[in-house]
Amino acid sequence: MEQESASLKKLSLWQVTVIGIAYMTPMTVFDTFGIVSGITHGHVPLAYLLALTTMLLTAFSYARFSKHSGKAGSAYSYTTESIGPKSGLFVGWCTLLDYLLLPLINVLLAAIYLTALIPNVPYWFWVVISAGLVTLVNCFRIRLLANISLIFVFAPIILMIIFVYLVIQGIGNTQGYEYVLTLNPLWTGPQELLPLVAGASVLCFSFLGFDAVTTLSNETKNPTKTIPYAVLLTTLFGGMIFFTASWFIQLYYPTNARFHHPSEALPEIVLYVGGALFQSIFLCGQIMNTVASGLASHASASRLLYIMGKDNIFPRKYFGTLHAALGTPFFSVLFVGFISLSAIFLNLAQVISLISFGALVAFTAVNLSVFIKFYVKEKQRLGFKNKFFNLFLPLISVISILCLWINLDSSALKFGSCWLAIGLLIFIYKLMKKQNMTLTNTC
């Protein structure tokens, strides 16, 4: 087992960070801009700033816990270690909702973009190709995924830089370059707190990459040192990309007035800024971005299943073992790929409504885990430093996340509650099975 584990620990800090950023899908800012601009009345950059601040608080709790625990599994492992296996089971089950659906969303988006580019090919074919390609890559060593993610992350970022240049040039030629230097994207018009919080609650789930990198501890060099830095770097870099891109989009589009379809504004955003050719190139970049996120989210989902399989939450024979030759959780990878094929039957709205519930459960659980582990169990309470990091910071993080809970869509709460009820049934079944085994052994 030690030899097996050592062979997997190959990822460096920057490779883990790149996978985390790929998971965050940097170009998602273009997909959500029209929606959030409508919610915040033209203050998307400010909403991103609020979301980044909230996520940094939670990311610090992830980093603090991962520094003292070499275990992978993110919120599931941290809750199990600090609160107990029963709480860990429920948190892991809720978090699994995100991990399984994010690869599905990326397959769905890739199929939509590819169908738009090549409409003569049926949609279901692109779903099968996208899911198959992502599954195939994830069957191999994690280093291959990191190298591919590096290419697929930087190519879209280059396109974003070109987009920013075209915005500056377009505004400079029509309104004067001094207009580029204004703070209008941040402060123009009335600024109401509740719409900003509502917008931030939508945007926070673009930051799930910092949660995902903690599932790679088993495949990372010096995880107790690398993972905490990777968590914070992923959050910071991702937030900077989102904020910068949204700033220049908001500068060019102060309101949604020019969009015919604000909920699907990406094609119009790039068309008006760069023309039809740039729109086609940008759409290709968006496909690359979606593939990068699909690779990263598929890897994280399969590894969470592997970790839960090792803990016998799922059948260990299938989910809790590594492939002898490939060194990857082969069955878990194939299982996630199979789930992703359901993109043939589902639409984007149905899937997105489920993701927010699991993410907020994970964020809340990790902040509470820091408080219980360090402040309650280990009694690290003396001095301002201990009180700040072990009590006040987790408390502030939970309060900020509660604000997002209040603004959570009602459909997300309904679907999330149904998912939680299924988890409760599984828990009762496993508890009854364990009691029957105990009675059999006693007899």
C-alpha positions as CSV (number, residue, x, y, z in Angstrom):
1,M,0.0,0.0,0.0
2,E,2.8,2.4,0.8
3,Q,4.4,1.7,-2.5
4,E,1.1,2.3,-4.3
5,S,0.5,5.6,-2.5
6,A,4.1,6.9,-3.1
7,S,3.7,6.2,-6.8
8,L,0.7,8.5,-7.0
9,K,2.2,11.5,-5.3
10,K,3.5,13.3,-8.3
11,L,1.6,16.6,-8.6
12,S,3.4,19.9,-7.8
13,L,1.8,23.1,-6.3
14,W,1.3,24.7,-9.7
15,Q,-0.2,21.5,-11.3
16,V,-2.7,21.2,-8.5
17,T,-3.5,24.9,-8.8
18,V,-4.0,24.7,-12.6
19,I,-6.4,21.7,-12.1
20,G,-8.3,23.8,-9.5
21,I,-8.5,26.8,-11.9
22,A,-9.6,24.5,-14.7
23,Y,-12.4,23.2,-12.4
24,M,-13.6,26.7,-11.8
25,T,-14.1,27.2,-15.6
26,P,-12.7,30.8,-15.9
27,M,-14.8,31.7,-19.0
28,T,-18.0,31.0,-17.1
29,V,-18.0,34.7,-16.3
30,F,-19.3,35.2,-19.9
31,D,-22.1,32.6,-19.4
32,T,-23.4,34.1,-16.2
33,F,-22.8,37.8,-16.9
34,G,-26.3,38.6,-18.3
35,I,-28.1,36.8,-15.5
36,V,-26.1,38.4,-12.7
37,S,-26.1,41.8,-14.3
38,G,-29.9,41.7,-14.3
39,I,-30.0,40.6,-10.6
40,T,-27.5,43.3,-9.5
41,H,-28.7,46.1,-11.7
42,G,-25.3,46.3,-13.6
43,H,-22.9,45.6,-10.7
44,V,-21.4,42.2,-11.7
45,P,-17.8,43.2,-10.7
46,L,-19.0,44.3,-7.2
47,A,-20.9,41.0,-6.8
48,Y,-17.7,39.1,-7.8
49,L,-15.8,41.1,-5.2
50,L,-18.3,40.1,-2.5
51,A,-18.3,36.5,-3.6
52,L,-14.5,36.4,-3.6
53,T,-14.3,37.9,-0.1
54,T,-16.8,35.2,1.2
55,M,-15.0,32.4,-0.6
56,L,-11.6,33.5,0.7
57,L,-12.8,33.2,4.3
58,T,-14.0,29.7,3.6
59,A,-10.9,28.8,1.6
60,F,-8.8,29.7,4.6
61,S,-10.7,27.2,6.6
62,Y,-10.1,24.6,4.0
63,A,-6.4,25.5,3.9
64,R,-6.1,25.4,7.7
65,F,-7.7,22.0,8.0
66,S,-5.7,20.5,5.0
67,K,-2.5,21.8,6.6
68,H,-3.1,19.6,9.7
69,S,-4.6,16.6,7.8
70,G,-3.0,14.7,5.0
71,K,-6.4,13.0,4.1
72,A,-8.1,13.6,0.8
73,G,-11.9,13.9,0.5
74,S,-12.5,17.6,1.2
75,A,-15.5,18.4,3.3
76,Y,-16.4,14.7,3.7
77,S,-13.0,13.8,5.3
78,Y,-12.7,16.9,7.4
79,T,-16.2,16.6,8.8
80,T,-15.6,12.9,9.5
81,E,-12.4,13.6,11.4
82,S,-13.7,16.5,13.5
83,I,-17.4,15.8,14.1
84,G,-17.7,12.1,13.4
85,P,-18.5,9.5,10.7
86,K,-22.3,10.0,10.8
87,S,-22.0,13.7,10.1
88,G,-19.3,13.0,7.5
89,L,-21.6,10.7,5.7
90,F,-24.3,13.3,5.3
91,V,-21.9,16.0,4.3
92,G,-20.2,13.6,1.9
93,W,-23.5,12.7,0.4
94,C,-24.5,16.3,-0.2
95,T,-21.1,17.2,-1.6
96,L,-21.3,14.2,-3.9
97,L,-24.3,15.9,-5.6
98,D,-22.0,18.7,-6.8
99,Y,-19.1,16.4,-7.7
100,L,-21.3,14.1,-9.9
101,L,-23.3,16.9,-11.6
102,L,-20.4,19.2,-12.5
103,P,-18.9,16.8,-15.0
104,L,-22.4,16.3,-16.4
105,I,-22.8,20.0,-16.8
106,N,-19.5,20.3,-18.7
107,V,-20.5,17.5,-21.0
108,L,-23.8,19.2,-21.6
109,L,-22.2,22.6,-22.4
110,A,-19.6,21.0,-24.7
111,A,-22.4,19.3,-26.6
112,I,-24.4,22.5,-26.9
113,Y,-21.4,24.5,-28.2
114,L,-20.4,21.7,-30.6
115,T,-24.0,21.4,-31.9
116,A,-23.9,25.2,-32.5
117,L,-20.7,24.9,-34.5
118,I,-21.7,21.8,-36.4
119,P,-25.5,21.6,-36.4
120,N,-25.7,18.7,-38.8
121,V,-24.4,16.3,-36.2
122,P,-27.0,15.1,-33.6
123,Y,-26.7,16.4,-30.1
124,W,-26.6,13.0,-28.5
125,F,-23.4,12.2,-30.5
126,W,-21.5,15.1,-29.0
127,V,-22.6,14.1,-25.5
128,V,-21.2,10.6,-26.1
129,I,-18.0,11.9,-27.6
130,S,-17.5,14.5,-24.8
131,A,-18.2,12.1,-22.0
132,G,-16.1,9.4,-23.6
133,L,-13.0,11.7,-24.2
134,V,-13.1,13.1,-20.6
135,T,-13.5,9.6,-19.1
136,L,-10.7,8.2,-21.2
137,V,-8.2,10.9,-20.2
138,N,-9.1,10.4,-16.5
139,C,-8.4,6.6,-16.7
140,F,-4.7,7.5,-17.0
141,R,-2.3,8.9,-14.5
142,I,-3.2,12.3,-12.9
143,R,-0.1,13.9,-14.4
144,L,-1.6,13.6,-17.9
145,L,-4.7,15.4,-16.7
146,A,-2.5,18.2,-15.2
147,N,-0.6,18.7,-18.5
148,I,-3.8,18.8,-20.6
149,S,-5.5,21.2,-18.1
150,L,-2.5,23.5,-18.4
151,I,-3.1,23.8,-22.2
152,F,-6.9,24.1,-21.9
153,V,-6.7,26.7,-19.1
154,F,-4.2,29.1,-20.7
155,A,-5.7,29.1,-24.2
156,P,-9.1,30.5,-23.0
157,I,-7.2,33.1,-20.8
158,I,-5.3,34.3,-23.9
159,L,-8.7,34.7,-25.6
160,M,-9.9,36.7,-22.6
161,I,-6.9,39.0,-22.9
162,I,-7.7,39.6,-26.6
163,F,-11.3,40.3,-25.6
164,V,-10.1,42.9,-23.0
165,Y,-7.9,44.5,-25.7
166,L,-10.8,44.7,-28.1
167,V,-13.0,46.3,-25.4
168,I,-10.4,48.9,-24.7
169,Q,-9.9,49.6,-28.4
170,G,-13.6,49.8,-29.1
171,I,-14.4,52.2,-26.2
172,G,-11.3,54.3,-26.9
173,N,-12.3,54.8,-30.6
174,T,-15.9,55.7,-29.8
175,Q,-15.9,57.4,-26.4
176,G,-12.3,58.2,-25.7
177,Y,-9.6,56.2,-23.8
178,E,-10.2,58.2,-20.6
179,Y,-13.5,56.4,-20.2
180,V,-11.6,53.1,-19.8
181,L,-10.0,54.5,-16.6
182,T,-13.3,55.2,-14.9
183,L,-14.8,53.3,-11.9
184,N,-18.2,53.0,-13.6
185,P,-18.3,49.2,-13.6
186,L,-18.0,49.2,-9.9
187,W,-20.0,52.2,-8.7
188,T,-22.4,53.5,-11.4
189,G,-26.1,53.7,-10.4
190,P,-27.8,52.6,-7.2
191,Q,-26.1,49.9,-5.1
192,E,-28.5,47.8,-3.1
193,L,-27.1,45.2,-0.7
194,L,-29.7,42.5,-1.2
195,P,-29.4,42.3,-5.1
196,L,-25.6,42.2,-4.6
197,V,-25.9,39.3,-2.2
198,A,-28.3,37.5,-4.5
199,G,-25.8,38.0,-7.4
200,A,-22.9,36.8,-5.2
201,S,-24.9,33.6,-4.3
202,V,-25.0,32.8,-8.0
203,L,-21.4,33.5,-8.5
204,C,-20.0,31.8,-5.5
205,F,-20.4,28.4,-7.1
206,S,-17.8,29.4,-9.8
207,F,-15.3,29.1,-7.0
208,L,-15.8,25.3,-6.3
209,G,-12.2,24.7,-7.6
210,F,-10.7,25.3,-4.2
211,D,-12.9,22.6,-2.7
212,A,-11.9,20.2,-5.5
213,V,-8.1,20.4,-5.1
214,T,-8.4,19.0,-1.6
215,T,-9.5,15.7,-3.1
216,L,-6.1,15.4,-4.8
217,S,-4.1,15.0,-1.5
218,N,-3.2,11.3,-2.2
219,E,-1.7,12.3,-5.6
220,T,0.2,15.4,-4.5
221,K,3.8,16.0,-3.3
222,N,3.9,17.0,0.4
223,P,0.1,17.4,0.6
224,T,0.1,19.1,4.0
225,K,2.2,21.9,2.5
226,T,1.0,21.9,-1.1
227,I,-2.7,21.6,-0.7
228,P,-3.2,24.7,1.6
229,Y,-1.3,27.0,-0.7
230,A,-3.1,25.5,-3.8
231,V,-6.5,26.2,-2.1
232,L,-5.7,29.8,-1.5
233,L,-4.0,30.3,-4.9
234,T,-6.9,28.7,-6.8
235,T,-9.3,31.0,-5.0
236,L,-7.2,34.2,-5.6
237,F,-6.3,33.6,-9.2
238,G,-9.8,32.5,-10.1
239,G,-11.3,35.5,-8.4
240,M,-8.9,37.8,-10.1
241,I,-9.8,36.3,-13.5
242,F,-13.5,36.6,-12.8
243,F,-13.3,40.2,-11.5
244,T,-11.1,41.5,-14.4
245,A,-13.2,39.9,-17.1
246,S,-16.5,41.1,-15.5
247,W,-15.0,44.6,-15.2
248,F,-14.4,45.0,-18.9
249,I,-17.7,43.3,-19.9
250,Q,-19.6,45.6,-17.6
251,L,-17.6,48.6,-19.0
252,Y,-18.8,47.7,-22.5
253,Y,-22.3,46.7,-21.4
254,P,-23.5,48.8,-18.5
255,T,-26.9,47.2,-18.7
256,N,-28.6,44.2,-20.4
257,A,-30.4,46.5,-22.9
258,R,-28.4,45.3,-25.9
259,F,-28.9,41.5,-25.2
260,H,-31.8,39.7,-26.8
261,H,-31.2,36.7,-24.5
262,P,-29.6,37.9,-21.2
263,S,-29.5,34.4,-19.8
264,E,-27.4,33.2,-22.8
265,A,-25.5,36.4,-23.5
266,L,-22.1,34.9,-24.3
267,P,-22.5,34.8,-28.2
268,E,-23.8,38.4,-28.2
269,I,-21.1,39.7,-25.9
270,V,-18.3,38.5,-28.1
271,L,-20.1,39.3,-31.4
272,Y,-20.6,43.0,-30.6
273,V,-17.1,43.4,-29.3
274,G,-15.1,41.4,-32.0
275,G,-17.3,40.5,-34.9
276,A,-18.4,37.1,-36.3
277,L,-14.9,35.7,-36.8
278,F,-13.9,36.5,-33.2
279,Q,-17.2,35.0,-32.0
280,S,-16.4,31.7,-33.7
281,I,-12.8,31.6,-32.3
282,F,-14.1,32.5,-28.9
283,L,-16.7,29.7,-29.0
284,C,-13.9,27.3,-29.8
285,G,-12.0,28.6,-26.8
286,Q,-15.2,28.1,-24.7
287,I,-15.3,24.5,-25.8
288,M,-11.7,24.1,-24.6
289,N,-12.5,25.7,-21.4
290,T,-15.5,23.4,-20.9
291,V,-13.3,20.3,-21.6
292,A,-10.7,21.5,-19.1
293,S,-13.3,22.0,-16.4
294,G,-14.8,18.6,-17.4
295,L,-11.5,16.8,-17.0
296,A,-10.8,18.4,-13.6
297,S,-14.4,17.9,-12.2
298,H,-14.4,14.3,-13.4
299,A,-11.1,13.6,-11.7
300,S,-12.4,15.1,-8.4
301,A,-15.7,13.3,-8.5
302,S,-14.0,9.9,-9.2
303,R,-11.6,10.5,-6.3
304,L,-14.3,11.4,-3.9
305,L,-16.1,8.2,-4.8
306,Y,-12.8,6.3,-4.3
307,I,-12.3,7.8,-0.8
308,M,-15.9,7.0,0.2
309,G,-15.5,3.5,-1.2
310,K,-12.4,3.0,1.0
311,D,-14.5,4.0,3.9
312,N,-17.1,1.4,2.9
313,I,-19.9,3.9,2.3
314,F,-20.0,2.5,-1.2
315,P,-18.9,-1.1,-2.1
316,R,-15.2,-1.1,-1.5
317,K,-14.6,-3.9,-4.0
318,Y,-15.6,-1.5,-6.9
319,F,-15.2,2.1,-5.7
320,G,-12.5,1.7,-3.1
321,T,-9.7,0.2,-5.2
322,L,-7.1,1.4,-7.7
323,H,-6.4,-0.1,-11.1
324,A,-3.2,-2.2,-10.7
325,A,-1.6,-0.9,-14.0
326,L,-3.1,2.6,-14.3
327,G,-2.9,3.6,-10.6
328,T,-6.3,5.4,-10.9
329,P,-9.8,4.7,-9.4
330,F,-10.8,3.0,-12.6
331,F,-14.3,1.9,-11.7
332,S,-15.1,5.3,-10.1
333,V,-13.9,7.1,-13.3
334,L,-16.1,4.9,-15.4
335,F,-19.1,5.4,-13.1
336,V,-18.8,9.2,-13.3
337,G,-18.6,8.9,-17.1
338,F,-21.7,6.8,-17.2
339,I,-23.6,9.5,-15.1
340,S,-22.4,12.2,-17.5
341,L,-24.1,10.4,-20.4
342,S,-27.5,11.4,-18.8
343,A,-26.8,14.8,-20.3
344,I,-28.6,13.4,-23.3
345,F,-31.9,13.5,-21.4
346,L,-31.4,16.5,-19.0
347,N,-31.2,20.3,-19.6
348,L,-28.9,22.9,-18.0
349,A,-31.5,24.5,-15.8
350,Q,-32.5,21.1,-14.2
351,V,-28.9,20.3,-13.3
352,I,-27.7,23.8,-12.1
353,S,-30.6,24.0,-9.6
354,L,-29.1,21.1,-7.7
355,I,-25.5,22.2,-7.4
356,S,-25.8,25.2,-5.0
357,F,-27.3,23.1,-2.2
358,G,-24.4,20.7,-2.0
359,A,-21.8,23.4,-2.2
360,L,-23.2,25.4,0.6
361,V,-23.4,22.3,2.8
362,A,-19.7,21.6,2.1
363,F,-18.6,25.2,2.9
364,T,-20.6,25.4,6.1
365,A,-19.4,22.0,7.3
366,V,-15.7,22.8,6.8
367,N,-16.0,26.0,8.7
368,L,-17.7,24.2,11.6
369,S,-15.1,21.5,11.4
370,V,-12.3,24.0,12.0
371,F,-14.1,25.4,15.0
372,I,-14.8,21.9,16.5
373,K,-11.4,20.4,15.8
374,F,-9.2,23.2,17.0
375,Y,-11.3,25.3,19.4
376,V,-13.5,22.6,21.1
377,K,-11.5,19.3,20.9
378,E,-7.9,20.5,20.9
379,K,-8.7,23.5,23.1
380,Q,-6.6,25.9,21.1
381,R,-8.2,28.9,22.8
382,L,-5.5,30.9,24.5
383,G,-4.3,34.2,23.0
384,F,-5.8,36.4,20.3
385,K,-4.3,34.4,17.4
386,N,-6.0,31.2,18.5
387,K,-9.3,32.9,19.1
388,F,-9.2,34.7,15.8
389,F,-8.3,31.6,13.6
390,N,-10.3,29.0,15.6
391,L,-13.4,30.9,16.6
392,F,-13.9,34.3,15.0
393,L,-12.8,33.5,11.4
394,P,-15.0,30.3,11.1
395,L,-17.9,32.1,12.7
396,I,-17.6,35.0,10.3
397,S,-17.4,32.5,7.4
398,V,-20.5,30.7,8.5
399,I,-22.5,34.0,8.9
400,S,-21.4,35.1,5.4
401,I,-22.5,31.7,4.0
402,L,-25.9,31.9,5.8
403,C,-26.5,35.1,3.9
404,L,-26.1,33.0,0.7
405,W,-28.4,30.3,2.1
406,I,-31.2,32.9,2.6
407,N,-30.9,33.9,-1.1
408,L,-30.8,30.3,-2.4
409,D,-33.3,29.4,-5.1
410,S,-36.4,27.5,-3.7
411,S,-36.0,24.8,-6.3
412,A,-32.4,24.1,-5.2
413,L,-33.7,23.7,-1.6
414,K,-36.4,21.3,-2.8
415,F,-34.1,19.1,-4.9
416,G,-31.4,19.2,-2.3
417,S,-33.8,18.1,0.4
418,C,-34.9,15.1,-1.8
419,W,-31.2,14.2,-2.3
420,L,-30.7,14.4,1.5
421,A,-33.7,12.2,2.1
422,I,-32.2,9.5,-0.2
423,G,-28.9,9.8,1.8
424,L,-30.9,9.3,5.0
425,L,-32.5,6.1,3.6
426,I,-29.0,4.8,2.7
427,F,-27.8,5.6,6.2
428,I,-30.7,3.8,7.9
429,Y,-30.1,0.8,5.6
430,K,-26.4,0.6,6.5
431,L,-27.2,1.0,10.2
432,M,-29.8,-1.8,10.1
433,K,-27.3,-4.0,8.2
434,K,-24.6,-3.3,10.8
435,Q,-27.0,-4.2,13.6
436,N,-28.0,-7.4,11.9
437,M,-24.4,-8.4,11.5
438,T,-23.7,-7.7,15.1
439,L,-26.7,-9.8,16.2
440,T,-25.5,-12.7,13.9
441,N,-22.0,-12.6,15.4
442,T,-23.4,-12.5,18.9
443,C,-25.6,-15.6,18.2
